[in-house]
Amino acid sequence: GGVAVIVTDADPESLNPGMTTSNQTLDVSAKIYEALVWIDPDGEPQPLLAEEWTVSEDELVYTFTLREGVTWHDGEPFTSADVVWTIEEGMPNNSRAQGVISQIDSVEATGDYEVVITLTEPYAPMLQQLKVFDLPIVPRHVYEGTDIATNEANRSPIGTGPFQFSEWDAGSSLRLVANENYWDEGKPGLSEIIYQIVPDAANRSAGLETGEYDFVGAFYLPRADVARLKELDNVVVREQTTIPSLHFIQFNFENEYLGNREVRQAIARAVDRARIVDQAMSGLGLPGVGAFGEGFPWLVNEEVSYDTLYPLDADAARSQLQDAGVPDGTTLRLTYDVAKTQFQAAAQIIRDDLAGIGLDVSIEPLETSVYRDAVYAERDYDMALQSFTSSGDPAIGYHRIYESNESRDPNVNATGYSNAEVDELLEQAATVSDRDERGEFYRQAQVILNEDVPSLIMFDELQADAISTRLDGLFAGVNPVDRWGEVTATD
């Protein structure tokens, strides 16, 4: 038994993860819904709704044997039909799910508890993307034949997970209770999870101190409070690259100067990445070392790291700009999304650093939708701050920073950079399953990307979350939201 009180900052848009990828929705729904696999602390897929699987020699055909005896929270049996329907129909607005669904050629139920998925081409992160954060399985019998967007189950969801929905008091709290018929005997360890909606960041930390709250996740914990919370006896703070997350400066190649590699390299020599981590992130980051950061240690190419190529040197940067024909006092706009609060301080540091080499930077904070239009649809920017996560595998989120892409879609490569050799190396890295081979493709790509600097990686974010010492068994690894069935509480 026991109750855990978790903090979030706002109401979820929906409790149907097929409709959105907002943090609030994924956080709550990952305790209600399940996926075919979960990912262990070493990044390896483990059985969940799928008990086992085989992969064909050509790495195109995945055959999953599903767990029998699993029921939805309304008592209906879970079967292969739910998996097929989820993939074919159930994730219309979940961009993370579409990332893996777009790789699938066909999905077929070959028995009540067997599903065969055939890919269009080999895809290395396939199993990594079958976790609850990317492809949660939703109930066909609840959604089929309805308007998914308006189905009342979006507010009172029915899953197979360890917790089931109880009540939602909009703007205040949301309550989940233990699933008494959960397939994994003896779990969950908690009798209830209560989400408290706390818009004011300072109140989240204060509630941890007083014991009112038990868990504040990385997305909701104010970085400035981390050092203070570490001193408390009743709170444990974890810092880790749970979800590898790169924060970077995108350069618009349509700008008359920024399309020149020499200019981008000069900027790389001038921007103090360590100071950005200290001051904008309260130390919760690893200064950028190259195109893919350090979140996936197996692919880092230390021989061409930023530290080797671009040691901080304002004089060298200034003379490189002069050689490239950039007049002293040239003005560049630096755009960022105001919702990403860490970028305010980062932008000021970048402005100061670039002033030191003769560039006049004007900072443009924009609302999220305006930012998205300006940077992606219109390409109306000079430099833009952005962050992408790549949960579980670099191919999931990081390729889009560099791959040639003229779609003007949100959250792709908006620089105008296009390099056929890089595209080819990234494609090979995504289609080979052997990690050593993949690492070699990524290291070759870094030789080019770290020289070209189409985007300058400022830092890898370290996620910090804070946990009451009342809770035990909270899992540390990729997307810790999906293992709350293991958690117990002492009163």
C-alpha positions as CSV (number, residue, x, y, z in Angstrom):
1,G,0.0,0.0,0.0
2,G,0.9,3.6,0.4
3,V,0.3,6.8,-1.5
4,A,2.8,8.7,-3.6
5,V,2.2,12.4,-4.5
6,I,3.8,13.4,-7.7
7,V,4.1,17.0,-9.0
8,T,3.3,18.2,-12.5
9,D,3.1,21.8,-13.7
10,A,-0.2,21.8,-15.7
11,D,-3.2,19.7,-16.6
12,P,-2.5,17.1,-19.3
13,E,-3.9,18.0,-22.7
14,S,-5.4,14.6,-22.8
15,L,-4.8,11.2,-21.2
16,N,-4.7,9.5,-24.6
17,P,-1.0,9.3,-25.6
18,G,-2.1,8.7,-29.2
19,M,-3.2,12.4,-29.3
20,T,-0.1,14.2,-28.1
21,T,3.5,13.9,-26.9
22,S,3.3,16.5,-24.2
23,N,5.3,15.7,-21.0
24,Q,2.2,15.9,-18.8
25,T,0.3,13.4,-20.9
26,L,3.1,10.9,-21.3
27,D,4.0,11.2,-17.6
28,V,0.5,10.2,-16.4
29,S,-0.5,7.8,-19.2
30,A,2.7,5.8,-18.8
31,K,1.4,4.5,-15.5
32,I,-2.0,3.6,-17.1
33,Y,-0.9,2.1,-20.4
34,E,1.8,-0.3,-21.3
35,A,3.9,-1.2,-24.4
36,L,5.4,-4.3,-25.9
37,V,8.7,-3.7,-24.1
38,W,10.4,-1.6,-21.4
39,I,14.0,-0.4,-21.5
40,D,16.3,-1.4,-18.7
41,P,19.1,0.8,-17.2
42,D,21.6,-0.6,-19.7
43,G,19.3,0.6,-22.6
44,E,18.2,-3.0,-23.4
45,P,14.6,-3.9,-24.3
46,Q,12.9,-6.3,-21.8
47,P,9.5,-8.1,-22.1
48,L,6.3,-6.3,-21.1
49,L,3.1,-6.9,-23.1
50,A,5.3,-9.0,-25.4
51,E,6.8,-12.0,-23.6
52,E,9.3,-12.8,-26.3
53,W,10.2,-12.0,-29.9
54,T,12.4,-13.1,-32.8
55,V,14.0,-11.1,-35.6
56,S,14.5,-12.5,-39.1
57,E,18.1,-12.7,-40.5
58,D,17.5,-9.8,-42.8
59,E,16.2,-7.7,-39.8
60,L,13.0,-6.9,-41.5
61,V,10.5,-9.2,-39.8
62,Y,9.8,-9.1,-36.0
63,T,7.5,-11.8,-34.6
64,F,6.1,-11.0,-31.1
65,T,4.6,-13.5,-28.7
66,L,2.2,-11.6,-26.5
67,R,1.5,-12.1,-22.8
68,E,-1.7,-14.1,-22.2
69,G,-4.1,-13.4,-19.4
70,V,-3.7,-9.6,-19.5
71,T,-7.0,-7.6,-19.2
72,W,-7.8,-4.0,-19.9
73,H,-9.0,-2.0,-16.8
74,D,-12.6,-2.6,-17.9
75,G,-12.1,-6.4,-17.9
76,E,-11.8,-6.9,-21.6
77,P,-9.0,-9.2,-22.7
78,F,-5.8,-7.7,-24.3
79,T,-5.0,-9.4,-27.6
80,S,-3.0,-9.0,-30.8
81,A,-6.0,-7.0,-32.3
82,D,-5.1,-4.2,-29.9
83,V,-1.5,-4.1,-31.1
84,V,-2.5,-4.1,-34.8
85,W,-5.1,-1.4,-34.3
86,T,-2.7,0.8,-32.3
87,I,-0.1,0.8,-35.0
88,E,-2.6,1.2,-37.9
89,E,-5.1,3.7,-36.3
90,G,-4.4,4.5,-32.7
91,M,-1.5,7.1,-32.8
92,P,-2.6,9.8,-35.2
93,N,-1.1,12.8,-33.3
94,N,1.8,11.1,-31.5
95,S,5.0,12.2,-33.4
96,R,7.2,9.8,-31.4
97,A,5.0,6.9,-32.4
98,Q,4.9,8.0,-36.0
99,G,8.7,7.8,-35.9
100,V,8.6,4.0,-35.6
101,I,5.3,3.5,-37.5
102,S,6.8,5.2,-40.5
103,Q,9.4,2.4,-40.6
104,I,6.6,-0.3,-40.7
105,D,5.5,-1.9,-44.0
106,S,2.9,-4.1,-42.5
107,V,1.5,-5.4,-39.2
108,E,-0.5,-8.6,-38.9
109,A,-2.1,-10.6,-36.1
110,T,-1.1,-14.2,-36.9
111,G,-2.9,-15.5,-33.8
112,D,-4.7,-14.0,-30.7
113,Y,-1.3,-13.7,-29.0
114,E,1.1,-13.3,-32.0
115,V,1.9,-10.3,-34.0
116,V,4.2,-10.0,-37.0
117,I,5.7,-6.6,-37.9
118,T,7.5,-6.2,-41.2
119,L,9.7,-3.2,-41.8
120,T,10.4,-1.4,-45.1
121,E,14.1,-1.6,-44.4
122,P,16.3,-2.6,-41.4
123,Y,15.9,-0.1,-38.5
124,A,18.4,-0.3,-35.6
125,P,16.3,1.5,-32.9
126,M,13.1,-0.6,-33.7
127,L,12.9,-2.4,-30.3
128,Q,13.9,0.8,-28.5
129,Q,10.9,2.6,-29.9
130,L,8.4,0.0,-28.8
131,K,8.4,1.4,-25.2
132,V,5.5,3.2,-23.6
133,F,7.0,6.7,-24.2
134,D,7.0,6.0,-28.0
135,L,4.3,3.3,-28.8
136,P,1.9,2.7,-25.9
137,I,-0.8,0.1,-26.8
138,V,-4.3,1.5,-26.6
139,P,-7.6,-0.5,-26.5
140,R,-9.2,-1.2,-29.9
141,H,-12.6,-2.0,-28.4
142,V,-12.7,1.5,-26.7
143,Y,-11.6,3.5,-29.7
144,E,-12.5,1.7,-32.9
145,G,-15.3,3.3,-34.9
146,T,-15.3,6.5,-32.8
147,D,-13.8,9.9,-33.3
148,I,-10.5,9.3,-31.5
149,A,-10.0,13.1,-30.8
150,T,-13.4,13.4,-28.9
151,N,-13.7,9.9,-27.3
152,E,-14.5,10.3,-23.6
153,A,-11.7,7.7,-22.8
154,N,-9.2,10.6,-23.5
155,R,-10.3,11.9,-20.1
156,S,-11.0,8.6,-18.3
157,P,-8.5,6.2,-20.0
158,I,-8.6,2.4,-19.9
159,G,-5.2,0.7,-20.0
160,T,-3.5,-2.5,-19.0
161,G,-0.9,-0.9,-16.6
162,P,-0.4,-1.2,-12.9
163,F,-2.5,1.9,-12.1
164,Q,-5.9,2.8,-13.4
165,F,-7.6,6.2,-13.7
166,S,-9.8,7.3,-10.8
167,E,-10.6,11.0,-10.9
168,W,-9.4,14.3,-12.4
169,D,-10.1,17.6,-10.7
170,A,-8.9,20.0,-13.5
171,G,-6.4,22.6,-12.4
172,S,-5.9,20.8,-9.0
173,S,-5.2,17.1,-9.0
174,L,-5.5,13.8,-10.8
175,R,-5.8,10.4,-9.0
176,L,-4.8,6.9,-10.0
177,V,-5.5,3.8,-8.0
178,A,-3.8,0.4,-8.0
179,N,-5.0,-2.1,-10.7
180,E,-6.3,-4.9,-8.5
181,N,-6.2,-7.3,-11.5
182,Y,-2.8,-6.4,-12.7
183,W,-1.1,-9.3,-14.6
184,D,2.2,-9.0,-12.7
185,E,1.3,-10.6,-9.4
186,G,2.2,-8.6,-6.3
187,K,2.4,-5.3,-8.1
188,P,1.9,-2.4,-7.9
189,G,3.5,-1.6,-4.5
190,L,1.5,1.6,-4.1
191,S,-2.2,1.8,-3.5
192,E,-2.6,5.3,-5.1
193,I,-0.7,7.9,-7.1
194,I,-1.9,11.5,-6.7
195,Y,-0.7,14.1,-9.2
196,Q,-0.8,17.6,-7.7
197,I,-0.9,20.3,-10.4
198,V,1.5,23.0,-9.2
199,P,2.1,25.8,-11.7
200,D,4.4,27.8,-9.4
201,A,7.9,26.3,-9.6
202,A,9.0,27.6,-6.2
203,N,6.1,25.8,-4.6
204,R,7.2,22.5,-6.0
205,S,10.5,22.6,-4.2
206,A,8.9,23.9,-1.0
207,G,6.5,21.0,-1.0
208,L,9.3,18.5,-1.3
209,E,11.0,20.1,1.7
210,T,7.9,19.9,3.9
211,G,7.1,16.4,2.8
212,E,3.9,17.4,1.1
213,Y,5.2,16.0,-2.3
214,D,7.1,12.8,-2.9
215,F,8.5,13.2,-6.4
216,V,9.3,16.1,-8.8
217,G,10.5,14.9,-12.2
218,A,13.2,16.5,-14.3
219,F,10.8,18.5,-16.4
220,Y,9.3,20.2,-13.4
221,L,12.2,20.7,-10.9
222,P,13.6,24.2,-10.9
223,R,17.3,23.9,-11.6
224,A,18.1,26.8,-9.3
225,D,16.8,24.8,-6.3
226,V,18.8,21.6,-7.0
227,A,21.8,22.5,-4.8
228,R,19.5,23.4,-1.9
229,L,17.5,20.2,-2.2
230,K,20.6,18.1,-2.2
231,E,21.3,19.3,1.4
232,L,18.0,17.9,2.7
233,D,17.8,14.7,4.7
234,N,14.3,13.7,3.4
235,V,15.0,14.2,-0.3
236,V,17.3,12.4,-2.8
237,V,18.4,14.3,-5.9
238,R,19.5,12.2,-9.0
239,E,21.4,13.7,-11.8
240,Q,21.7,11.6,-15.0
241,T,21.4,11.7,-18.8
242,T,18.2,9.6,-18.5
243,I,16.9,11.0,-21.7
244,P,19.9,12.2,-23.8
245,S,19.1,15.8,-24.7
246,L,21.2,18.2,-26.8
247,H,20.8,22.0,-26.6
248,F,22.3,23.8,-29.6
249,I,22.7,26.9,-31.7
250,Q,21.2,26.4,-35.3
251,F,22.8,28.6,-38.0
252,N,20.7,29.7,-40.9
253,F,22.7,29.0,-44.1
254,E,20.7,31.6,-45.9
255,N,22.4,34.3,-43.9
256,E,25.2,35.9,-46.0
257,Y,27.8,35.1,-43.4
258,L,26.6,32.1,-41.5
259,G,26.5,29.9,-44.6
260,N,30.4,30.1,-44.5
261,R,31.9,27.3,-42.4
262,E,34.8,29.6,-41.3
263,V,32.3,32.0,-39.6
264,R,30.6,29.1,-37.8
265,Q,34.0,27.8,-36.6
266,A,34.9,31.3,-35.3
267,I,31.7,31.4,-33.3
268,A,32.5,27.9,-31.9
269,R,35.9,29.3,-30.7
270,A,34.1,32.2,-29.0
271,V,31.1,30.7,-27.2
272,D,32.0,29.6,-23.7
273,R,30.0,26.3,-23.4
274,A,31.1,25.6,-19.8
275,R,29.9,29.0,-18.7
276,I,26.5,28.3,-20.3
277,V,26.3,25.1,-18.3
278,D,27.2,26.8,-15.0
279,Q,25.1,29.9,-15.3
280,A,22.1,28.9,-17.5
281,M,21.8,25.3,-16.3
282,S,23.0,25.6,-12.6
283,G,25.7,23.1,-13.5
284,L,23.2,20.5,-14.8
285,G,24.9,19.7,-18.1
286,L,28.0,18.5,-19.9
287,P,29.5,21.2,-22.2
288,G,29.2,20.2,-25.8
289,V,32.0,18.1,-27.3
290,G,30.7,17.5,-30.8
291,A,27.7,16.8,-33.0
292,F,26.1,14.1,-30.9
293,G,27.2,15.1,-27.4
294,E,28.0,12.5,-24.7
295,G,24.6,10.9,-24.0
296,F,25.6,7.9,-26.0
297,P,29.2,7.2,-25.0
298,W,29.7,4.4,-27.5
299,L,29.6,6.8,-30.5
300,V,31.7,9.7,-29.3
301,N,34.7,10.6,-31.5
302,E,37.2,12.2,-29.1
303,E,39.8,12.8,-31.9
304,V,37.7,15.5,-33.4
305,S,36.1,16.9,-30.3
306,Y,35.3,20.6,-30.0
307,D,37.9,20.9,-27.3
308,T,40.5,19.9,-29.7
309,L,39.2,21.8,-32.8
310,Y,37.9,24.9,-31.1
311,P,39.5,25.7,-27.8
312,L,38.2,29.0,-26.4
313,D,40.2,31.8,-28.1
314,A,38.6,35.1,-28.8
315,D,41.6,36.5,-30.7
316,A,41.7,33.5,-33.1
317,A,38.0,33.7,-33.5
318,R,38.2,37.4,-34.4
319,S,40.9,37.0,-37.0
320,Q,39.0,34.0,-38.5
321,L,36.0,36.3,-38.9
322,Q,38.2,39.0,-40.5
323,D,39.7,36.4,-42.9
324,A,36.1,35.4,-43.8
325,G,35.3,39.0,-44.7
326,V,32.8,39.6,-41.9
327,P,32.8,43.4,-41.0
328,D,33.4,44.4,-37.4
329,G,30.0,45.2,-35.8
330,T,28.0,42.9,-38.1
331,T,24.5,42.3,-36.5
332,L,23.1,38.8,-36.0
333,R,19.7,37.9,-34.5
334,L,19.5,35.2,-31.9
335,T,16.1,33.7,-31.6
336,Y,14.7,31.3,-28.9
337,D,11.5,29.9,-27.6
338,V,10.5,31.6,-24.3
339,A,9.0,28.4,-23.0
340,K,12.5,27.0,-22.7
341,T,13.6,29.2,-19.8
342,Q,17.2,28.0,-19.8
343,F,17.7,29.8,-23.1
344,Q,17.2,33.2,-21.6
345,A,20.5,33.1,-19.7
346,A,22.2,31.1,-22.5
347,A,21.3,33.8,-25.1
348,Q,22.8,36.6,-22.9
349,I,26.1,34.6,-22.5
350,I,26.3,34.0,-26.3
351,R,25.6,37.7,-27.0
352,D,28.4,38.7,-24.6
353,D,30.9,36.2,-26.0
354,L,30.2,37.2,-29.6
355,A,30.5,40.9,-28.7
356,G,34.0,40.0,-27.7
357,I,34.8,39.0,-31.4
358,G,33.1,42.0,-33.0
359,L,29.6,40.6,-33.6
360,D,26.5,42.5,-32.5
361,V,23.9,40.0,-31.4
362,S,20.2,41.1,-30.9
363,I,18.2,38.6,-28.8
364,E,14.7,37.7,-30.0
365,P,12.6,35.8,-27.5
366,L,9.4,34.4,-29.2
367,E,6.3,32.5,-28.1
368,T,6.5,28.8,-29.0
369,S,4.2,28.9,-32.0
370,V,5.8,32.1,-33.4
371,Y,9.2,30.6,-32.9
372,R,8.2,27.5,-34.7
373,D,6.9,29.5,-37.7
374,A,9.9,31.8,-37.8
375,V,12.5,29.1,-37.6
376,Y,10.9,26.2,-39.5
377,A,8.3,27.5,-41.9
378,E,9.7,30.9,-42.8
379,R,13.5,30.4,-42.0
380,D,13.3,33.9,-40.8
381,Y,16.2,33.8,-38.3
382,D,20.0,34.1,-38.2
383,M,20.8,31.9,-35.1
384,A,18.2,30.0,-33.2
385,L,18.5,28.1,-29.9
386,Q,16.9,24.6,-29.9
387,S,16.9,21.4,-27.9
388,F,16.1,17.8,-29.1
389,T,15.9,14.7,-27.0
390,S,16.8,11.2,-28.4
391,S,15.3,8.8,-26.0
392,G,17.1,5.5,-26.1
393,D,18.9,5.7,-29.4
394,P,20.6,8.5,-31.4
395,A,18.6,7.7,-34.6
396,I,15.4,8.5,-32.8
397,G,16.0,12.2,-32.2
398,Y,19.5,13.4,-33.3
399,H,19.6,12.5,-37.0
400,R,17.0,15.2,-37.6
401,I,19.5,17.9,-36.5
402,Y,21.7,17.2,-39.5
403,E,19.8,15.2,-42.2
404,S,19.0,17.1,-45.4
405,N,15.5,18.3,-45.0
406,E,13.7,20.9,-47.0
407,S,10.2,20.0,-45.7
408,R,9.9,23.1,-43.5
409,D,8.2,20.9,-40.9
410,P,8.7,21.7,-37.2
411,N,11.6,20.1,-35.3
412,V,13.8,19.0,-38.3
413,N,17.0,20.4,-39.7
414,A,16.1,24.1,-40.3
415,T,19.6,25.3,-41.1
416,G,19.7,24.5,-44.9
417,Y,22.8,22.3,-44.3
418,S,22.8,19.4,-46.7
419,N,25.7,16.9,-47.0
420,A,25.1,13.7,-48.9
421,E,28.0,11.9,-47.2
422,V,26.5,12.7,-43.7
423,D,23.1,11.6,-44.9
424,E,24.5,8.3,-46.1
425,L,26.5,7.7,-42.9
426,L,23.4,8.4,-40.7
427,E,21.3,6.1,-42.8
428,Q,23.8,3.3,-42.4
429,A,24.0,4.0,-38.7
430,A,20.2,3.6,-38.5
431,T,20.0,0.4,-40.5
432,V,22.8,-1.7,-38.9
433,S,22.1,-3.4,-35.6
434,D,25.7,-4.1,-34.5
435,R,26.6,-1.3,-32.0
436,D,30.3,-1.3,-32.8
437,E,29.6,-0.9,-36.5
438,R,27.0,1.8,-35.8
439,G,29.5,3.6,-33.6
440,E,32.0,3.7,-36.5
441,F,29.4,5.3,-38.8
442,Y,28.7,7.9,-36.2
443,R,32.4,8.6,-35.6
444,Q,32.9,9.1,-39.3
445,A,29.9,11.5,-39.4
446,Q,31.4,13.5,-36.6
447,V,34.6,14.1,-38.5
448,I,32.5,16.0,-41.1
449,L,29.9,17.5,-38.7
450,N,32.4,18.8,-36.1
451,E,34.3,20.5,-38.9
452,D,31.2,21.9,-40.6
453,V,29.4,23.0,-37.4
454,P,25.9,23.3,-39.1
455,S,24.7,23.5,-35.5
456,L,26.9,24.2,-32.5
457,I,26.1,21.9,-29.5
458,M,26.1,24.0,-26.4
459,F,25.6,21.1,-23.9
460,D,24.1,17.8,-23.0
461,E,21.5,18.3,-20.4
462,L,21.7,16.3,-17.1
463,Q,18.2,15.6,-15.9
464,A,17.7,16.1,-12.1
465,D,14.7,14.8,-10.3
466,A,14.0,14.8,-6.6
467,I,12.5,11.9,-4.7
468,S,11.3,11.7,-1.1
469,T,13.1,9.2,1.0
470,R,9.6,7.7,1.7
471,L,9.7,6.1,-1.7
472,D,11.7,3.0,-2.6
473,G,12.4,1.2,-5.8
474,L,12.1,4.1,-8.2
475,F,13.9,3.0,-11.4
476,A,16.8,4.9,-12.9
477,G,17.2,4.6,-16.6
478,V,15.7,5.7,-19.9
479,N,12.3,7.3,-19.2
480,P,11.9,6.3,-15.5
481,V,8.1,7.2,-15.7
482,D,7.4,3.7,-17.0
483,R,8.4,1.6,-13.9
484,W,6.2,2.9,-11.2
485,G,4.6,-0.5,-10.6
486,E,7.9,-1.4,-8.7
487,V,7.7,1.5,-6.3
488,T,6.7,1.2,-2.6
489,A,6.2,3.9,0.0
490,T,6.8,3.9,3.8
491,D,4.6,6.1,6.1
